Amino acid sequence: MKSEKNLHFSLLLAHYEDIEKKAIELRRSTKLKLPDSIVAATSIVLDAILLTDDEHLLSLSLPGLKTQSIL
């Protein structure tokens, strides 16, 4: 279990700079607050579906961002 957590952490670190750049780009080009920019950027860079109940995040229309309601 611990090695699996380390693997996920290592994968995230490998994408850290890309996530950082994307978050900065989103923050500058939208009215997103920094935390939402980081969450959206992480989802986009990792090509992952963002599961959320946040209506604001669900309503975003950003290239590469895929969202799904958890409700």
N, CA, C, O and CB atoms as a CASP TS submission, in Angstrom:
PFRMAT TS
TARGET T0000
AUTHOR 0000-0000-0000
METHOD Language model
MODEL 1
PARENT N/A
ATOM      1  N   MET     1       0.834  -1.196   0.000  1.00  0.00           N
ATOM      2  CA  MET     1       0.000   0.000   0.000  1.00  0.00           C
ATOM      3  C   MET     1       0.873   1.253   0.000  1.00  0.00           C
ATOM      4  O   MET     1       0.601   2.207  -0.729  1.00  0.00           O
ATOM      5  CB  MET     1      -0.946   0.002   1.218  1.00  0.00           C
ATOM      6  N   LYS     2       1.921   1.245   0.820  1.00  0.00           N
ATOM      7  CA  LYS     2       2.784   2.420   0.908  1.00  0.00           C
ATOM      8  C   LYS     2       3.495   2.675  -0.422  1.00  0.00           C
ATOM      9  O   LYS     2       3.630   3.826  -0.837  1.00  0.00           O
ATOM     10  CB  LYS     2       3.814   2.244   2.036  1.00  0.00           C
ATOM     11  N   SER     3       3.946   1.623  -1.089  1.00  0.00           N
ATOM     12  CA  SER     3       4.636   1.811  -2.372  1.00  0.00           C
ATOM     13  C   SER     3       3.676   2.353  -3.429  1.00  0.00           C
ATOM     14  O   SER     3       4.096   3.104  -4.310  1.00  0.00           O
ATOM     15  CB  SER     3       5.257   0.483  -2.852  1.00  0.00           C
ATOM     16  N   GLU     4       2.393   1.986  -3.357  1.00  0.00           N
ATOM     17  CA  GLU     4       1.397   2.510  -4.287  1.00  0.00           C
ATOM     18  C   GLU     4       1.200   4.009  -4.065  1.00  0.00           C
ATOM     19  O   GLU     4       1.079   4.768  -5.027  1.00  0.00           O
ATOM     20  CB  GLU     4       0.057   1.761  -4.125  1.00  0.00           C
ATOM     21  N   LYS     5       1.168   4.434  -2.817  1.00  0.00           N
ATOM     22  CA  LYS     5       1.049   5.861  -2.502  1.00  0.00           C
ATOM     23  C   LYS     5       2.274   6.617  -3.000  1.00  0.00           C
ATOM     24  O   LYS     5       2.160   7.718  -3.539  1.00  0.00           O
ATOM     25  CB  LYS     5       0.872   6.073  -0.981  1.00  0.00           C
ATOM     26  N   ASN     6       3.443   6.019  -2.817  1.00  0.00           N
ATOM     27  CA  ASN     6       4.674   6.653  -3.295  1.00  0.00           C
ATOM     28  C   ASN     6       4.675   6.785  -4.805  1.00  0.00           C
ATOM     29  O   ASN     6       5.162   7.780  -5.342  1.00  0.00           O
ATOM     30  CB  ASN     6       5.895   5.859  -2.845  1.00  0.00           C
ATOM     31  N   LEU     7       4.131   5.783  -5.499  1.00  0.00           N
ATOM     32  CA  LEU     7       4.051   5.831  -6.959  1.00  0.00           C
ATOM     33  C   LEU     7       3.160   6.981  -7.399  1.00  0.00           C
ATOM     34  O   LEU     7       3.529   7.737  -8.297  1.00  0.00           O
ATOM     35  CB  LEU     7       3.522   4.500  -7.522  1.00  0.00           C
ATOM     36  N   HIS     8       1.989   7.125  -6.779  1.00  0.00           N
ATOM     37  CA  HIS     8       1.078   8.215  -7.131  1.00  0.00           C
ATOM     38  C   HIS     8       1.724   9.569  -6.853  1.00  0.00           C
ATOM     39  O   HIS     8       1.601  10.495  -7.655  1.00  0.00           O
ATOM     40  CB  HIS     8      -0.243   8.086  -6.351  1.00  0.00           C
ATOM     41  N   PHE     9       2.404   9.683  -5.732  1.00  0.00           N
ATOM     42  CA  PHE     9       3.088  10.925  -5.387  1.00  0.00           C
ATOM     43  C   PHE     9       4.189  11.227  -6.399  1.00  0.00           C
ATOM     44  O   PHE     9       4.358  12.376  -6.808  1.00  0.00           O
ATOM     45  CB  PHE     9       3.673  10.841  -3.967  1.00  0.00           C
ATOM     46  N   SER    10       4.937  10.206  -6.802  1.00  0.00           N
ATOM     47  CA  SER    10       6.008  10.382  -7.795  1.00  0.00           C
ATOM     48  C   SER    10       5.449  10.840  -9.136  1.00  0.00           C
ATOM     49  O   SER    10       6.037  11.692  -9.802  1.00  0.00           O
ATOM     50  CB  SER    10       6.793   9.073  -7.976  1.00  0.00           C
ATOM     51  N   LEU    11       4.311  10.271  -9.532  1.00  0.00           N
ATOM     52  CA  LEU    11       3.682  10.674 -10.790  1.00  0.00           C
ATOM     53  C   LEU    11       3.241  12.132 -10.731  1.00  0.00           C
ATOM     54  O   LEU    11       3.397  12.874 -11.701  1.00  0.00           O
ATOM     55  CB  LEU    11       2.481   9.770 -11.107  1.00  0.00           C
ATOM     56  N   LEU    12       2.693  12.536  -9.596  1.00  0.00           N
ATOM     57  CA  LEU    12       2.266  13.925  -9.433  1.00  0.00           C
ATOM     58  C   LEU    12       3.466  14.865  -9.484  1.00  0.00           C
ATOM     59  O   LEU    12       3.404  15.918 -10.119  1.00  0.00           O
ATOM     60  CB  LEU    12       1.505  14.105  -8.106  1.00  0.00           C
ATOM     61  N   LEU    13       4.549  14.493  -8.825  1.00  0.00           N
ATOM     62  CA  LEU    13       5.749  15.325  -8.840  1.00  0.00           C
ATOM     63  C   LEU    13       6.317  15.454 -10.256  1.00  0.00           C
ATOM     64  O   LEU    13       6.859  16.498 -10.619  1.00  0.00           O
ATOM     65  CB  LEU    13       6.808  14.743  -7.898  1.00  0.00           C
ATOM     66  N   ALA    14       6.192  14.403 -11.041  1.00  0.00           N
ATOM     67  CA  ALA    14       6.700  14.430 -12.411  1.00  0.00           C
ATOM     68  C   ALA    14       5.957  15.466 -13.249  1.00  0.00           C
ATOM     69  O   ALA    14       6.495  15.981 -14.229  1.00  0.00           O
ATOM     70  CB  ALA    14       6.577  13.044 -13.056  1.00  0.00           C
ATOM     71  N   HIS    15       4.726  15.769 -12.864  1.00  0.00           N
ATOM     72  CA  HIS    15       3.905  16.725 -13.610  1.00  0.00           C
ATOM     73  C   HIS    15       3.811  18.086 -12.926  1.00  0.00           C
ATOM     74  O   HIS    15       3.087  18.964 -13.395  1.00  0.00           O
ATOM     75  CB  HIS    15       2.517  16.164 -13.806  1.00  0.00           C
ATOM     76  N   TYR    16       4.531  18.268 -11.828  1.00  0.00           N
ATOM     77  CA  TYR    16       4.399  19.472 -11.020  1.00  0.00           C
ATOM     78  C   TYR    16       4.582  20.752 -11.829  1.00  0.00           C
ATOM     79  O   TYR    16       3.763  21.666 -11.728  1.00  0.00           O
ATOM     80  CB  TYR    16       5.396  19.440  -9.896  1.00  0.00           C
ATOM     81  N   GLU    17       5.638  20.831 -12.627  1.00  0.00           N
ATOM     82  CA  GLU    17       5.890  22.058 -13.383  1.00  0.00           C
ATOM     83  C   GLU    17       4.797  22.319 -14.407  1.00  0.00           C
ATOM     84  O   GLU    17       4.404  23.468 -14.607  1.00  0.00           O
ATOM     85  CB  GLU    17       7.243  21.982 -14.078  1.00  0.00           C
ATOM     86  N   ASP    18       4.302  21.279 -15.057  1.00  0.00           N
ATOM     87  CA  ASP    18       3.217  21.446 -16.029  1.00  0.00           C
ATOM     88  C   ASP    18       1.942  21.935 -15.345  1.00  0.00           C
ATOM     89  O   ASP    18       1.237  22.800 -15.863  1.00  0.00           O
ATOM     90  CB  ASP    18       2.946  20.123 -16.766  1.00  0.00           C
ATOM     91  N   ILE    19       1.659  21.364 -14.169  1.00  0.00           N
ATOM     92  CA  ILE    19       0.478  21.785 -13.411  1.00  0.00           C
ATOM     93  C   ILE    19       0.635  23.232 -12.971  1.00  0.00           C
ATOM     94  O   ILE    19      -0.303  24.023 -13.064  1.00  0.00           O
ATOM     95  CB  ILE    19       0.253  20.871 -12.184  1.00  0.00           C
ATOM     96  N   GLU    20       1.812  23.570 -12.496  1.00  0.00           N
ATOM     97  CA  GLU    20       2.079  24.939 -12.055  1.00  0.00           C
ATOM     98  C   GLU    20       1.879  25.935 -13.201  1.00  0.00           C
ATOM     99  O   GLU    20       1.220  26.960 -13.029  1.00  0.00           O
ATOM    100  CB  GLU    20       3.508  25.052 -11.501  1.00  0.00           C
ATOM    101  N   LYS    21       2.447  25.629 -14.364  1.00  0.00           N
ATOM    102  CA  LYS    21       2.304  26.524 -15.522  1.00  0.00           C
ATOM    103  C   LYS    21       0.851  26.662 -15.951  1.00  0.00           C
ATOM    104  O   LYS    21       0.389  27.760 -16.260  1.00  0.00           O
ATOM    105  CB  LYS    21       3.139  26.012 -16.694  1.00  0.00           C
ATOM    106  N   LYS    22       0.130  25.539 -15.969  1.00  0.00           N
ATOM    107  CA  LYS    22      -1.274  25.562 -16.375  1.00  0.00           C
ATOM    108  C   LYS    22      -2.107  26.345 -15.369  1.00  0.00           C
ATOM    109  O   LYS    22      -2.995  27.101 -15.763  1.00  0.00           O
ATOM    110  CB  LYS    22      -1.820  24.133 -16.519  1.00  0.00           C
ATOM    111  N   ALA    23      -1.838  26.177 -14.088  1.00  0.00           N
ATOM    112  CA  ALA    23      -2.579  26.909 -13.056  1.00  0.00           C
ATOM    113  C   ALA    23      -2.359  28.410 -13.195  1.00  0.00           C
ATOM    114  O   ALA    23      -3.298  29.196 -13.063  1.00  0.00           O
ATOM    115  CB  ALA    23      -2.158  26.440 -11.652  1.00  0.00           C
ATOM    116  N   ILE    24      -1.126  28.803 -13.459  1.00  0.00           N
ATOM    117  CA  ILE    24      -0.828  30.225 -13.661  1.00  0.00           C
ATOM    118  C   ILE    24      -1.562  30.745 -14.890  1.00  0.00           C
ATOM    119  O   ILE    24      -2.134  31.835 -14.861  1.00  0.00           O
ATOM    120  CB  ILE    24       0.696  30.453 -13.810  1.00  0.00           C
ATOM    121  N   GLU    25      -1.547  29.967 -15.969  1.00  0.00           N
ATOM    122  CA  GLU    25      -2.252  30.359 -17.196  1.00  0.00           C
ATOM    123  C   GLU    25      -3.747  30.529 -16.941  1.00  0.00           C
ATOM    124  O   GLU    25      -4.348  31.506 -17.389  1.00  0.00           O
ATOM    125  CB  GLU    25      -2.023  29.317 -18.303  1.00  0.00           C
ATOM    126  N   LEU    26      -4.349  29.578 -16.222  1.00  0.00           N
ATOM    127  CA  LEU    26      -5.783  29.660 -15.922  1.00  0.00           C
ATOM    128  C   LEU    26      -6.093  30.850 -15.024  1.00  0.00           C
ATOM    129  O   LEU    26      -7.088  31.546 -15.224  1.00  0.00           O
ATOM    130  CB  LEU    26      -6.265  28.367 -15.258  1.00  0.00           C
ATOM    131  N   ARG    27      -5.249  31.074 -14.049  1.00  0.00           N
ATOM    132  CA  ARG    27      -5.454  32.199 -13.116  1.00  0.00           C
ATOM    133  C   ARG    27      -5.415  33.527 -13.857  1.00  0.00           C
ATOM    134  O   ARG    27      -6.203  34.428 -13.569  1.00  0.00           O
ATOM    135  CB  ARG    27      -4.383  32.187 -12.001  1.00  0.00           C
ATOM    136  N   ARG    28      -4.498  33.649 -14.811  1.00  0.00           N
ATOM    137  CA  ARG    28      -4.359  34.900 -15.565  1.00  0.00           C
ATOM    138  C   ARG    28      -5.458  35.097 -16.598  1.00  0.00           C
ATOM    139  O   ARG    28      -5.845  36.230 -16.884  1.00  0.00           O
ATOM    140  CB  ARG    28      -3.019  34.937 -16.252  1.00  0.00           C
ATOM    141  N   SER    29      -5.963  34.004 -17.159  1.00  0.00           N
ATOM    142  CA  SER    29      -6.913  34.123 -18.273  1.00  0.00           C
ATOM    143  C   SER    29      -8.377  33.993 -17.859  1.00  0.00           C
ATOM    144  O   SER    29      -9.274  34.191 -18.679  1.00  0.00           O
ATOM    145  CB  SER    29      -6.605  33.082 -19.305  1.00  0.00           C
ATOM    146  N   THR    30      -8.621  33.660 -16.590  1.00  0.00           N
ATOM    147  CA  THR    30     -10.002  33.510 -16.108  1.00  0.00           C
ATOM    148  C   THR    30     -10.149  34.251 -14.781  1.00  0.00           C
ATOM    149  O   THR    30      -9.207  34.870 -14.286  1.00  0.00           O
ATOM    150  CB  THR    30     -10.384  31.998 -15.941  1.00  0.00           C
ATOM    151  N   LYS    31     -11.336  34.172 -14.230  1.00  0.00           N
ATOM    152  CA  LYS    31     -11.577  34.776 -12.913  1.00  0.00           C
ATOM    153  C   LYS    31     -11.483  33.734 -11.799  1.00  0.00           C
ATOM    154  O   LYS    31     -11.963  33.956 -10.687  1.00  0.00           O
ATOM    155  CB  LYS    31     -12.957  35.453 -12.881  1.00  0.00           C
ATOM    156  N   LEU    32     -10.857  32.593 -12.110  1.00  0.00           N
ATOM    157  CA  LEU    32     -10.715  31.546 -11.106  1.00  0.00           C
ATOM    158  C   LEU    32      -9.785  31.988  -9.981  1.00  0.00           C
ATOM    159  O   LEU    32      -8.774  32.652 -10.206  1.00  0.00           O
ATOM    160  CB  LEU    32     -10.191  30.261 -11.747  1.00  0.00           C
ATOM    161  N   LYS    33     -10.156  31.604  -8.777  1.00  0.00           N
ATOM    162  CA  LYS    33      -9.271  31.805  -7.630  1.00  0.00           C
ATOM    163  C   LYS    33      -8.155  30.768  -7.716  1.00  0.00           C
ATOM    164  O   LYS    33      -8.289  29.760  -8.409  1.00  0.00           O
ATOM    165  CB  LYS    33     -10.054  31.690  -6.267  1.00  0.00           C
ATOM    166  N   LEU    34      -7.067  31.015  -7.017  1.00  0.00           N
ATOM    167  CA  LEU    34      -5.906  30.137  -7.094  1.00  0.00           C
ATOM    168  C   LEU    34      -6.219  28.669  -6.781  1.00  0.00           C
ATOM    169  O   LEU    34      -5.788  27.798  -7.537  1.00  0.00           O
ATOM    170  CB  LEU    34      -4.852  30.630  -6.153  1.00  0.00           C
ATOM    171  N   PRO    35      -6.952  28.352  -5.697  1.00  0.00           N
ATOM    172  CA  PRO    35      -7.223  26.932  -5.422  1.00  0.00           C
ATOM    173  C   PRO    35      -7.962  26.230  -6.568  1.00  0.00           C
ATOM    174  O   PRO    35      -7.624  25.102  -6.928  1.00  0.00           O
ATOM    175  CB  PRO    35      -8.038  26.805  -4.147  1.00  0.00           C
ATOM    176  N   ASP    36      -8.968  26.898  -7.137  1.00  0.00           N
ATOM    177  CA  ASP    36      -9.701  26.312  -8.255  1.00  0.00           C
ATOM    178  C   ASP    36      -8.823  26.193  -9.494  1.00  0.00           C
ATOM    179  O   ASP    36      -8.966  25.244 -10.266  1.00  0.00           O
ATOM    180  CB  ASP    36     -10.937  27.145  -8.571  1.00  0.00           C
ATOM    181  N   SER    37      -7.925  27.137  -9.689  1.00  0.00           N
ATOM    182  CA  SER    37      -6.991  27.072 -10.812  1.00  0.00           C
ATOM    183  C   SER    37      -6.079  25.854 -10.684  1.00  0.00           C
ATOM    184  O   SER    37      -5.803  25.170 -11.670  1.00  0.00           O
ATOM    185  CB  SER    37      -6.151  28.360 -10.891  1.00  0.00           C
ATOM    186  N   ILE    38      -5.619  25.592  -9.478  1.00  0.00           N
ATOM    187  CA  ILE    38      -4.743  24.450  -9.241  1.00  0.00           C
ATOM    188  C   ILE    38      -5.497  23.139  -9.462  1.00  0.00           C
ATOM    189  O   ILE    38      -4.970  22.216 -10.082  1.00  0.00           O
ATOM    190  CB  ILE    38      -4.165  24.502  -7.817  1.00  0.00           C
ATOM    191  N   VAL    39      -6.722  23.059  -8.957  1.00  0.00           N
ATOM    192  CA  VAL    39      -7.528  21.845  -9.134  1.00  0.00           C
ATOM    193  C   VAL    39      -7.810  21.606 -10.615  1.00  0.00           C
ATOM    194  O   VAL    39      -7.631  20.490 -11.103  1.00  0.00           O
ATOM    195  CB  VAL    39      -8.856  21.951  -8.346  1.00  0.00           C
ATOM    196  N   ALA    40      -8.247  22.634 -11.334  1.00  0.00           N
ATOM    197  CA  ALA    40      -8.543  22.491 -12.759  1.00  0.00           C
ATOM    198  C   ALA    40      -7.288  22.148 -13.548  1.00  0.00           C
ATOM    199  O   ALA    40      -7.326  21.290 -14.429  1.00  0.00           O
ATOM    200  CB  ALA    40      -9.171  23.774 -13.305  1.00  0.00           C
ATOM    201  N   ALA    41      -6.191  22.802 -13.243  1.00  0.00           N
ATOM    202  CA  ALA    41      -4.933  22.542 -13.948  1.00  0.00           C
ATOM    203  C   ALA    41      -4.476  21.108 -13.731  1.00  0.00           C
ATOM    204  O   ALA    41      -4.004  20.460 -14.666  1.00  0.00           O
ATOM    205  CB  ALA    41      -3.845  23.516 -13.484  1.00  0.00           C
ATOM    206  N   THR    42      -4.610  20.611 -12.518  1.00  0.00           N
ATOM    207  CA  THR    42      -4.214  19.235 -12.226  1.00  0.00           C
ATOM    208  C   THR    42      -5.043  18.260 -13.047  1.00  0.00           C
ATOM    209  O   THR    42      -4.509  17.304 -13.610  1.00  0.00           O
ATOM    210  CB  THR    42      -4.365  18.932 -10.727  1.00  0.00           C
ATOM    211  N   SER    43      -6.340  18.498 -13.114  1.00  0.00           N
ATOM    212  CA  SER    43      -7.221  17.637 -13.892  1.00  0.00           C
ATOM    213  C   SER    43      -6.868  17.674 -15.375  1.00  0.00           C
ATOM    214  O   SER    43      -6.837  16.636 -16.036  1.00  0.00           O
ATOM    215  CB  SER    43      -8.673  18.048 -13.691  1.00  0.00           C
ATOM    216  N   ILE    44      -6.605  18.856 -15.892  1.00  0.00           N
ATOM    217  CA  ILE    44      -6.266  19.006 -17.313  1.00  0.00           C
ATOM    218  C   ILE    44      -4.941  18.321 -17.633  1.00  0.00           C
ATOM    219  O   ILE    44      -4.859  17.539 -18.579  1.00  0.00           O
ATOM    220  CB  ILE    44      -6.196  20.495 -17.697  1.00  0.00           C
ATOM    221  N   VAL    45      -3.917  18.609 -16.858  1.00  0.00           N
ATOM    222  CA  VAL    45      -2.582  18.061 -17.129  1.00  0.00           C
ATOM    223  C   VAL    45      -2.577  16.538 -17.011  1.00  0.00           C
ATOM    224  O   VAL    45      -1.945  15.857 -17.819  1.00  0.00           O
ATOM    225  CB  VAL    45      -1.549  18.666 -16.162  1.00  0.00           C
ATOM    226  N   LEU    46      -3.269  16.008 -16.024  1.00  0.00           N
ATOM    227  CA  LEU    46      -3.290  14.557 -15.823  1.00  0.00           C
ATOM    228  C   LEU    46      -4.343  13.865 -16.684  1.00  0.00           C
ATOM    229  O   LEU    46      -4.482  12.643 -16.640  1.00  0.00           O
ATOM    230  CB  LEU    46      -3.541  14.242 -14.362  1.00  0.00           C
ATOM    231  N   ASP    47      -5.086  14.656 -17.470  1.00  0.00           N
ATOM    232  CA  ASP    47      -6.150  14.127 -18.329  1.00  0.00           C
ATOM    233  C   ASP    47      -7.117  13.275 -17.513  1.00  0.00           C
ATOM    234  O   ASP    47      -7.476  12.161 -17.895  1.00  0.00           O
ATOM    235  CB  ASP    47      -5.555  13.298 -19.488  1.00  0.00           C
ATOM    236  N   ALA    48      -7.524  13.837 -16.379  1.00  0.00           N
ATOM    237  CA  ALA    48      -8.405  13.136 -15.446  1.00  0.00           C
ATOM    238  C   ALA    48      -9.761  13.834 -15.387  1.00  0.00           C
ATOM    239  O   ALA    48      -9.862  15.037 -15.630  1.00  0.00           O
ATOM    240  CB  ALA    48      -7.770  13.068 -14.036  1.00  0.00           C
ATOM    241  N   ILE    49     -10.783  13.078 -15.068  1.00  0.00           N
ATOM    242  CA  ILE    49     -12.108  13.659 -14.862  1.00  0.00           C
ATOM    243  C   ILE    49     -12.138  14.256 -13.457  1.00  0.00           C
ATOM    244  O   ILE    49     -11.789  13.593 -12.481  1.00  0.00           O
ATOM    245  CB  ILE    49     -13.248  12.585 -15.053  1.00  0.00           C
ATOM    246  N   LEU    50     -12.557  15.506 -13.371  1.00  0.00           N
ATOM    247  CA  LEU    50     -12.666  16.199 -12.091  1.00  0.00           C
ATOM    248  C   LEU    50     -14.036  15.907 -11.496  1.00  0.00           C
ATOM    249  O   LEU    50     -15.052  16.377 -12.008  1.00  0.00           O
ATOM    250  CB  LEU    50     -12.447  17.734 -12.257  1.00  0.00           C
ATOM    251  N   LEU    51     -14.064  15.135 -10.421  1.00  0.00           N
ATOM    252  CA  LEU    51     -15.304  14.820  -9.715  1.00  0.00           C
ATOM    253  C   LEU    51     -15.515  15.861  -8.641  1.00  0.00           C
ATOM    254  O   LEU    51     -14.651  16.062  -7.787  1.00  0.00           O
ATOM    255  CB  LEU    51     -15.270  13.389  -9.102  1.00  0.00           C
ATOM    256  N   THR    52     -16.663  16.531  -8.678  1.00  0.00           N
ATOM    257  CA  THR    52     -16.901  17.628  -7.740  1.00  0.00           C
ATOM    258  C   THR    52     -18.395  17.861  -7.548  1.00  0.00           C
ATOM    259  O   THR    52     -19.214  17.438  -8.365  1.00  0.00           O
ATOM    260  CB  THR    52     -16.223  18.915  -8.235  1.00  0.00           C
ATOM    261  N   ASP    53     -18.735  18.536  -6.463  1.00  0.00           N
ATOM    262  CA  ASP    53     -20.101  19.014  -6.280  1.00  0.00           C
ATOM    263  C   ASP    53     -20.128  20.539  -6.348  1.00  0.00           C
ATOM    264  O   ASP    53     -21.152  21.162  -6.066  1.00  0.00           O
ATOM    265  CB  ASP    53     -20.681  18.517  -4.931  1.00  0.00           C
ATOM    266  N   ASP    54     -19.003  21.132  -6.722  1.00  0.00           N
ATOM    267  CA  ASP    54     -18.867  22.588  -6.832  1.00  0.00           C
ATOM    268  C   ASP    54     -19.478  23.051  -8.151  1.00  0.00           C
ATOM    269  O   ASP    54     -18.936  22.778  -9.222  1.00  0.00           O
ATOM    270  CB  ASP    54     -17.370  23.020  -6.737  1.00  0.00           C
ATOM    271  N   GLU    55     -20.597  23.746  -8.069  1.00  0.00           N
ATOM    272  CA  GLU    55     -21.307  24.205  -9.272  1.00  0.00           C
ATOM    273  C   GLU    55     -20.433  25.103 -10.145  1.00  0.00           C
ATOM    274  O   GLU    55     -20.537  25.079 -11.372  1.00  0.00           O
ATOM    275  CB  GLU    55     -22.579  24.955  -8.879  1.00  0.00           C
ATOM    276  N   HIS    56     -19.580  25.887  -9.510  1.00  0.00           N
ATOM    277  CA  HIS    56     -18.703  26.779 -10.267  1.00  0.00           C
ATOM    278  C   HIS    56     -17.732  25.973 -11.130  1.00  0.00           C
ATOM    279  O   HIS    56     -17.549  26.278 -12.309  1.00  0.00           O
ATOM    280  CB  HIS    56     -17.926  27.710  -9.313  1.00  0.00           C
ATOM    281  N   LEU    57     -17.117  24.958 -10.555  1.00  0.00           N
ATOM    282  CA  LEU    57     -16.188  24.122 -11.320  1.00  0.00           C
ATOM    283  C   LEU    57     -16.924  23.327 -12.387  1.00  0.00           C
ATOM    284  O   LEU    57     -16.406  23.135 -13.487  1.00  0.00           O
ATOM    285  CB  LEU    57     -15.427  23.172 -10.388  1.00  0.00           C
ATOM    286  N   LEU    58     -18.130  22.861 -12.070  1.00  0.00           N
ATOM    287  CA  LEU    58     -18.911  22.098 -13.045  1.00  0.00           C
ATOM    288  C   LEU    58     -19.327  22.950 -14.248  1.00  0.00           C
ATOM    289  O   LEU    58     -19.511  22.432 -15.349  1.00  0.00           O
ATOM    290  CB  LEU    58     -20.149  21.514 -12.376  1.00  0.00           C
ATOM    291  N   SER    59     -19.470  24.236 -14.032  1.00  0.00           N
ATOM    292  CA  SER    59     -19.922  25.110 -15.115  1.00  0.00           C
ATOM    293  C   SER    59     -18.779  25.627 -15.988  1.00  0.00           C
ATOM    294  O   SER    59     -19.024  26.291 -16.996  1.00  0.00           O
ATOM    295  CB  SER    59     -20.680  26.279 -14.539  1.00  0.00           C
ATOM    296  N   LEU    60     -17.542  25.333 -15.615  1.00  0.00           N
ATOM    297  CA  LEU    60     -16.402  25.818 -16.389  1.00  0.00           C
ATOM    298  C   LEU    60     -16.339  25.154 -17.768  1.00  0.00           C
ATOM    299  O   LEU    60     -16.616  23.964 -17.917  1.00  0.00           O
ATOM    300  CB  LEU    60     -15.100  25.565 -15.626  1.00  0.00           C
ATOM    301  N   SER    61     -15.978  25.935 -18.741  1.00  0.00           N
ATOM    302  CA  SER    61     -15.775  25.421 -20.091  1.00  0.00           C
ATOM    303  C   SER    61     -14.352  25.768 -20.501  1.00  0.00           C
ATOM    304  O   SER    61     -14.099  26.808 -21.108  1.00  0.00           O
ATOM    305  CB  SER    61     -16.825  26.012 -21.102  1.00  0.00           C
ATOM    306  N   LEU    62     -13.437  24.884 -20.160  1.00  0.00           N
ATOM    307  CA  LEU    62     -12.028  25.102 -20.453  1.00  0.00           C
ATOM    308  C   LEU    62     -11.525  23.956 -21.318  1.00  0.00           C
ATOM    309  O   LEU    62     -11.902  22.806 -21.093  1.00  0.00           O
ATOM    310  CB  LEU    62     -11.194  25.221 -19.149  1.00  0.00           C
ATOM    311  N   PRO    63     -10.685  24.248 -22.298  1.00  0.00           N
ATOM    312  CA  PRO    63     -10.137  23.180 -23.138  1.00  0.00           C
ATOM    313  C   PRO    63      -9.413  22.135 -22.291  1.00  0.00           C
ATOM    314  O   PRO    63      -8.539  22.468 -21.491  1.00  0.00           O
ATOM    315  CB  PRO    63      -9.179  23.763 -24.190  1.00  0.00           C
ATOM    316  N   GLY    64      -9.780  20.892 -22.473  1.00  0.00           N
ATOM    317  CA  GLY    64      -9.144  19.791 -21.761  1.00  0.00           C
ATOM    318  C   GLY    64      -9.736  19.463 -20.411  1.00  0.00           C
ATOM    319  O   GLY    64      -9.380  18.445 -19.816  1.00  0.00           O
ATOM    320  N   LEU    65     -10.644  20.310 -19.902  1.00  0.00           N
ATOM    321  CA  LEU    65     -11.217  20.064 -18.580  1.00  0.00           C
ATOM    322  C   LEU    65     -12.484  19.227 -18.736  1.00  0.00           C
ATOM    323  O   LEU    65     -13.415  19.591 -19.455  1.00  0.00           O
ATOM    324  CB  LEU    65     -11.524  21.404 -17.843  1.00  0.00           C
ATOM    325  N   LYS    66     -12.485  18.088 -18.032  1.00  0.00           N
ATOM    326  CA  LYS    66     -13.650  17.199 -18.010  1.00  0.00           C
ATOM    327  C   LYS    66     -14.143  17.120 -16.569  1.00  0.00           C
ATOM    328  O   LYS    66     -13.399  16.732 -15.668  1.00  0.00           O
ATOM    329  CB  LYS    66     -13.299  15.763 -18.575  1.00  0.00           C
ATOM    330  N   THR    67     -15.405  17.490 -16.361  1.00  0.00           N
ATOM    331  CA  THR    67     -15.953  17.472 -15.007  1.00  0.00           C
ATOM    332  C   THR    67     -17.151  16.533 -14.941  1.00  0.00           C
ATOM    333  O   THR    67     -17.804  16.243 -15.944  1.00  0.00           O
ATOM    334  CB  THR    67     -16.358  18.895 -14.560  1.00  0.00           C
ATOM    335  N   GLN    68     -17.412  16.073 -13.730  1.00  0.00           N
ATOM    336  CA  GLN    68     -18.574  15.235 -13.497  1.00  0.00           C
ATOM    337  C   GLN    68     -19.075  15.485 -12.085  1.00  0.00           C
ATOM    338  O   GLN    68     -18.289  15.543 -11.140  1.00  0.00           O
ATOM    339  CB  GLN    68     -18.239  13.737 -13.715  1.00  0.00           C
ATOM    340  N   SER    69     -20.368  15.629 -11.948  1.00  0.00           N
ATOM    341  CA  SER    69     -20.960  15.856 -10.627  1.00  0.00           C
ATOM    342  C   SER    69     -20.929  14.573  -9.807  1.00  0.00           C
ATOM    343  O   SER    69     -21.141  13.481 -10.334  1.00  0.00           O
ATOM    344  CB  SER    69     -22.407  16.371 -10.759  1.00  0.00           C
ATOM    345  N   ILE    70     -20.667  14.716  -8.526  1.00  0.00           N
ATOM    346  CA  ILE    70     -20.691  13.568  -7.629  1.00  0.00           C
ATOM    347  C   ILE    70     -22.053  13.433  -6.955  1.00  0.00           C
ATOM    348  O   ILE    70     -22.279  12.501  -6.183  1.00  0.00           O
ATOM    349  CB  ILE    70     -19.588  13.692  -6.574  1.00  0.00           C
ATOM    350  N   LEU    71     -22.946  14.350  -7.244  1.00  0.00           N
ATOM    351  CA  LEU    71     -24.288  14.289  -6.636  1.00  0.00           C
ATOM    352  C   LEU    71     -25.238  13.478  -7.488  1.00  0.00           C
ATOM    353  O   LEU    71     -26.406  13.321  -7.132  1.00  0.00           O
ATOM    354  CB  LEU    71     -24.855  15.696  -6.429  1.00  0.00           C
TER
END
